[in-house]
Amino acid sequence: MQSPQRLRIAVLNRQFSPTGGGAERYSIALVEHLAARHDIHVFAQHIGHDWPGVTYHKVSQALTRPRWLNQLWYATTTWWATRRGFDVVHSHENTWHGNVQTVHVLPVKYNLLHGLTGWRRVVRWAKIVTSPRLLVYLALERSRFSLRKPRVIVVTSNSLVPQMQAAYPASQGAIKVITPGVACVLGAATALQKSKSRRELNLPENGFCILFVANDYRKKGLPTLLQALSKLPVNAYVAVVGNPAQIPHFKTQAQALGLVDRVFFLGALQDVTPAYVAADCLAHPTLEDTFAMVVLEAMAHGLPVVVSAARYCGIAALLRHDQNALVLSDPLDSLALAVELARVAQDGVLRHQLSQGGLMFAAHHQWAALAQQQEQIYQYLARGKRL
């Protein structure tokens, strides 16, 4: 067997910080696991990470608005910087270059055109051709999934495969699935650890703590969760971790529901571990998630999870209701969410079963093995370039 080569790898992420979201944490985890064996260079506009052996390149940001223009700028700038001198270019962004393209969200083309026929499709195309923003995004995406050069398209869940094939049928042969993972399975927190974390986060030490982690509060289901909380006993409360810019709007919603003393906004945390330790369960009634790393991370901490069904959330396709998770058929149904959360709060046997089932699931999704799969793709592409 041919011994692995030490490769020079460029990684493209506009945001390279653990507070950025699931896509950013996915990229960061791969970099951390592979940095000791390869020469890795990160190209980002915002860098909030420091790891031994990784070289960071700050990419200029000529304009923050409009976003599509900044995306085009980033794609052009990183193409120029990485066009020579790298064995592999790995892009987590909508760029036309990169031997490896990791897809974290539904394709733009799929979102715009899937299911439309006849005059509705014509009207949609009329909207597209008169929008510079949509034209740029579609042009970048079409080039991104072009197979003119050797390229591997990595998707983060099996649920993304049919959407990719529907939008870009020619991509089928280049698609590989590498799900997100966890660094390790830490297990459920002790009562002492839970109390300590709650004090550190200024959360009530008593009561049932429901954790919500997201940067897009609306898309990930916070409105439904707040409605569900209003139907639960007063000892239940929600701890919200994520984008601080969205806090004022949802504070207003919490006030309108009479929940101002039962919703705690913690903002963006560099390390979410204390929040997982403090919580009694995770609620993720998302409207759209290709995988949902936060669910897997919660399971690795032994937390029972309540999550949207597979049509809304990719990880749910791998889960079993009542065994390692509670799965919601409708993420907008606040009553159904309240019922499931109440089951977790009141049924100790169910809580233990979900915790143990979640830990077993997380143990089969660890970054060490997943990073090895990614490394095999790098070696395959690099050998092709050397032939």
TORDRENVO-874594 format. One record per residue (C-alpha): x, y, z; residue in three letters. Coordinates in steps of 0.5 Angstrom, whole numbers. Layout:
N
- east_north_up_res
- X_Y_Z_ala
...
This chain:
387
- east_north_up_res
- 0_0_0_met
- 3_7_-2_gln
- 5_11_4_ser
- 1_17_5_pro
- 4_24_3_gln
- 5_30_7_arg
- 0_35_3_leu
- 0_42_2_arg
- -8_44_3_ile
- -11_50_2_ala
- -18_51_6_val
- -23_56_4_leu
- -28_59_10_asn
- -30_66_10_arg
- -31_65_17_gln
- -26_61_21_phe
- -29_61_28_ser
- -32_56_33_pro
- -38_61_34_thr
- -39_62_27_gly
- -44_56_26_gly
- -44_48_24_gly
- -41_49_18_ala
- -35_53_21_glu
- -34_48_27_arg
- -34_42_21_tyr
- -28_45_18_ser
- -25_47_24_ile
- -25_40_27_ala
- -22_37_20_leu
- -17_42_20_val
- -15_41_28_glu
- -15_33_26_his
- -11_34_20_leu
- -6_39_22_ala
- 0_35_25_ala
- 0_31_18_arg
- -1_36_13_his
- 1_43_12_asp
- -5_47_12_ile
- -7_54_10_his
- -13_57_12_val
- -16_63_8_phe
- -21_67_12_ala
- -24_74_12_gln
- -26_73_20_his
- -21_69_24_ile
- -22_67_31_gly
- -18_60_31_his
- -11_59_33_asp
- -8_52_32_trp
- -1_49_32_pro
- 2_48_25_gly
- -4_52_22_val
- -2_58_17_thr
- -8_63_17_tyr
- -9_68_11_his
- -13_74_12_lys
- -17_75_6_val
- -19_82_5_ser
- -26_84_5_gln
- -28_90_1_ala
- -35_91_2_leu
- -39_87_7_thr
- -46_89_3_arg
- -48_87_-1_pro
- -47_80_1_arg
- -47_77_-6_trp
- -41_82_-8_leu
- -37_80_-2_asn
- -38_73_-4_gln
- -35_74_-11_leu
- -29_78_-8_trp
- -28_72_-4_tyr
- -28_67_-9_ala
- -24_71_-14_thr
- -19_73_-8_thr
- -18_66_-6_thr
- -17_63_-13_trp
- -11_68_-14_trp
- -8_66_-8_ala
- -9_59_-9_thr
- -8_58_-16_arg
- -1_55_-15_arg
- 3_51_-10_gly
- -2_47_-7_phe
- -4_40_-7_asp
- -11_40_-5_val
- -16_46_-5_val
- -22_45_0_his
- -27_50_-1_ser
- -33_50_4_his
- -36_56_0_glu
- -39_58_-6_asn
- -33_58_-10_thr
- -31_56_-17_trp
- -25_53_-15_his
- -23_48_-10_gly
- -21_40_-12_asn
- -26_39_-6_val
- -32_42_-5_gln
- -36_41_2_thr
- -44_43_1_val
- -47_45_8_his
- -53_47_5_val
- -59_46_0_leu
- -56_48_-7_pro
- -59_55_-9_val
- -61_52_-15_lys
- -65_47_-12_tyr
- -68_52_-7_asn
- -70_57_-13_leu
- -73_52_-18_leu
- -75_45_-15_his
- -82_43_-16_gly
- -83_49_-21_leu
- -87_48_-27_thr
- -90_52_-33_gly
- -91_59_-32_trp
- -89_59_-25_arg
- -82_57_-27_arg
- -82_62_-32_val
- -84_67_-27_val
- -78_65_-23_arg
- -73_65_-28_trp
- -75_72_-30_ala
- -74_74_-23_lys
- -67_71_-23_ile
- -65_74_-29_val
- -66_81_-27_thr
- -63_80_-20_ser
- -55_81_-20_pro
- -55_77_-13_arg
- -58_71_-16_leu
- -54_71_-22_leu
- -48_71_-19_val
- -50_66_-14_tyr
- -52_61_-19_leu
- -46_62_-23_ala
- -41_61_-18_leu
- -45_55_-16_glu
- -45_52_-23_arg
- -38_53_-23_ser
- -37_50_-16_arg
- -41_43_-18_phe
- -38_43_-25_ser
- -33_37_-26_leu
- -29_39_-32_arg
- -23_38_-27_lys
- -22_32_-22_pro
- -27_34_-16_arg
- -30_31_-10_val
- -36_34_-8_ile
- -37_32_0_val
- -44_33_3_val
- -45_33_10_thr
- -51_28_10_ser
- -55_23_6_asn
- -61_27_6_ser
- -57_32_1_leu
- -55_27_-4_val
- -62_27_-8_pro
- -63_35_-7_gln
- -56_35_-10_met
- -57_30_-16_gln
- -64_34_-17_ala
- -60_41_-18_ala
- -54_38_-21_tyr
- -55_31_-24_pro
- -48_31_-27_ala
- -45_31_-20_ser
- -48_24_-18_gln
- -41_21_-19_gly
- -37_26_-15_ala
- -41_26_-9_ile
- -39_23_-2_lys
- -42_23_4_val
- -38_25_11_ile
- -42_27_16_thr
- -40_32_22_pro
- -37_29_28_gly
- -35_30_35_val
- -28_30_38_ala
- -30_25_44_cys
- -36_23_48_val
- -36_26_54_leu
- -42_23_57_gly
- -47_26_62_ala
- -45_31_67_ala
- -46_30_74_thr
- -50_34_79_ala
- -44_37_82_leu
- -42_39_75_gln
- -49_41_72_lys
- -49_46_78_ser
- -42_49_77_lys
- -44_50_70_ser
- -51_54_72_arg
- -47_58_77_arg
- -42_60_71_glu
- -47_62_66_leu
- -52_65_71_asn
- -57_60_70_leu
- -62_58_76_pro
- -59_52_79_glu
- -66_49_80_asn
- -71_47_75_gly
- -71_44_68_phe
- -66_47_63_cys
- -68_46_56_ile
- -62_48_51_leu
- -63_52_45_phe
- -56_53_40_val
- -56_57_34_ala
- -54_63_30_asn
- -61_63_26_asp
- -66_63_32_tyr
- -72_63_27_arg
- -70_58_22_lys
- -68_53_28_lys
- -74_54_31_gly
- -74_59_37_leu
- -81_62_36_pro
- -84_55_37_thr
- -80_53_43_leu
- -82_60_46_leu
- -89_58_45_gln
- -88_51_48_ala
- -84_54_54_leu
- -91_58_55_ser
- -94_51_56_lys
- -89_48_61_leu
- -89_48_68_pro
- -86_55_71_val
- -80_51_73_asn
- -78_50_66_ala
- -73_55_63_tyr
- -69_56_56_val
- -62_58_55_ala
- -61_60_48_val
- -54_60_46_val
- -52_64_39_gly
- -52_70_35_asn
- -52_76_40_pro
- -55_80_34_ala
- -62_77_34_gln
- -63_77_42_ile
- -67_84_42_pro
- -72_81_38_his
- -73_75_41_phe
- -73_78_48_lys
- -79_82_46_thr
- -82_76_44_gln
- -81_73_51_ala
- -84_79_54_gln
- -90_78_50_ala
- -91_71_52_leu
- -90_73_59_gly
- -83_69_59_leu
- -78_74_61_val
- -76_71_67_asp
- -75_64_64_arg
- -71_65_58_val
- -64_66_59_phe
- -60_69_53_phe
- -52_67_53_leu
- -50_70_47_gly
- -44_67_43_ala
- -40_62_47_leu
- -33_60_44_gln
- -34_54_48_asp
- -41_51_48_val
- -39_45_53_thr
- -41_49_59_pro
- -48_50_56_ala
- -49_43_55_tyr
- -46_41_62_val
- -51_46_65_ala
- -57_43_61_ala
- -62_38_62_asp
- -64_37_55_cys
- -63_40_48_leu
- -69_42_43_ala
- -68_43_36_his
- -74_44_32_pro
- -71_47_26_thr
- -74_48_20_leu
- -68_47_15_glu
- -62_43_17_asp
- -58_39_13_thr
- -55_35_19_phe
- -55_39_25_ala
- -48_38_29_met
- -51_41_35_val
- -56_35_36_val
- -50_30_35_leu
- -46_35_40_glu
- -51_35_45_ala
- -52_27_45_met
- -44_26_46_ala
- -46_30_53_his
- -51_25_54_gly
- -57_30_53_leu
- -64_28_51_pro
- -65_31_45_val
- -72_33_41_val
- -71_34_34_val
- -75_36_28_ser
- -76_30_23_ala
- -72_28_17_ala
- -75_32_12_arg
- -73_38_16_tyr
- -66_36_19_cys
- -61_31_16_gly
- -59_28_23_ile
- -66_25_24_ala
- -66_20_18_ala
- -61_17_23_leu
- -64_17_29_leu
- -70_12_32_arg
- -76_16_36_his
- -76_14_43_asp
- -69_10_43_gln
- -64_15_42_asn
- -68_22_41_ala
- -75_24_41_leu
- -77_26_33_val
- -82_32_32_leu
- -86_31_25_ser
- -88_38_25_asp
- -83_43_28_pro
- -88_49_28_leu
- -93_45_33_asp
- -91_48_39_ser
- -96_43_43_leu
- -93_37_40_ala
- -86_40_42_leu
- -89_42_49_ala
- -91_35_50_val
- -84_31_48_glu
- -81_36_53_leu
- -85_35_59_ala
- -84_27_57_arg
- -77_28_58_val
- -78_33_64_ala
- -82_28_68_gln
- -80_21_66_asp
- -73_19_69_gly
- -73_12_65_val
- -74_15_58_leu
- -69_21_60_arg
- -64_15_62_his
- -66_11_55_gln
- -65_17_51_leu
- -58_19_54_ser
- -55_12_53_gln
- -58_12_46_gly
- -55_18_44_gly
- -48_17_47_leu
- -48_10_43_met
- -50_14_37_phe
- -45_19_38_ala
- -39_14_39_ala
- -40_12_32_his
- -39_19_29_his
- -33_21_32_gln
- -28_26_28_trp
- -22_22_28_ala
- -25_17_24_ala
- -29_22_19_leu
- -22_26_18_ala
- -19_20_16_gln
- -24_19_11_gln
- -23_26_8_gln
- -16_25_8_glu
- -17_19_4_gln
- -20_24_-1_ile
- -14_29_-1_tyr
- -9_23_-2_gln
- -13_21_-8_tyr
- -14_28_-11_leu
- -6_29_-10_ala
- -4_23_-13_arg
- -8_24_-19_gly
- -5_31_-20_lys
- 2_28_-19_arg
- 1_23_-25_leu
